[in-house]
Amino acid sequence: MNEENRIGKLAQRARLETPPHVDVTHRVMAALRVKTRESAPRVDPLAWVAAASAAAAIAVLVAAFGFGESWTDTFMASRIDIPWWLL
């Protein structure tokens, strides 16, 4: 028997073969749920860092927009005393 014919017959038999039906989704999802519960990082300890960052950002925005209005007007900018903390 020719090797090409032999491989062709094996390929034809392989195409007719159906794989067994295996459902593992429930086991995989259960394992993922357990894994995420165990390894999920807590964000509670870092909440104060976020609060401090938000407060600093708000202070910078207020200062930038508040002083920006007076600094755009050249006449007012020449008459306003610059506070010591801004230098």
N, C-alpha and C positions, 0 to 999 in steps of 0.2 A: 504494500500500500504506500502510495506517495505521501510524503510529509505534509504537503499542502492540503491534500484531500483529508488527511487525518485531522489537521488543525481546523479545517472547514467544518467537519462533522462535529468536532468538540464545540466549536463556536455556535453551531446550530442548536445543539443540545443545551448549551448554556443559555441561549436566548429563550428557550422554552421553559426553563426552570424558573419557578417563582420563589422568592425569598419568604421565609416564615414571617408572619405578622407578630411583631413584638411592640408592645406599648409600654414605654418607660417614662412617659411624661410626668405621671404623678410622682414617681420616685425622684426624678430629677428636680422637679419643682419643690418638693418637700426638702430635699437636701439644700437647695439654694436658699429657701426661707430660713432654715436653721443656720446656715452659714452667714447670712446677712444680719440676723439677730445677734450673733456672737461677735461679729467683727465690725459692726456699725459704730463709727466714732461718735462720741457725744459732743455736741456743740454748745452745751450749756456753759462750760467754763470759759468759752471764748466770747460769750455774749457781751461782757463788759468791754472787751476790745472793740467790738463793733459799735457799741454805744459811744465810746470815747472818740472813735474815728468819725462817726456821724456828727457829733457835737463840734469837733474841730473843723470839719468841712463846712458846716453851717456858719461857724464864726468867720471863716475865711471868705465865704460868699457874701455875708453881710458886710464885712469890711470892704471887700472889693467893690461891690455895687454902691455902697454908701459913700465911699471916698471917690469913686470913679465919677460920680455926678459933679462933685465940686472941683475935681481936678481937670475936667474937660473945659470948664469955663475959665479962661485965662485971667479975667478980671477978678473973679472970686478966688482963684488959686493964689493970686498975689496978695490978697487981703486976709487969707485964713492962716492962723498960726498952726504950724505942724506940731502935733503932740510929741512929747519926748519919747514915747514908747515906739513911735513909728520910725524914728531915726535909728 
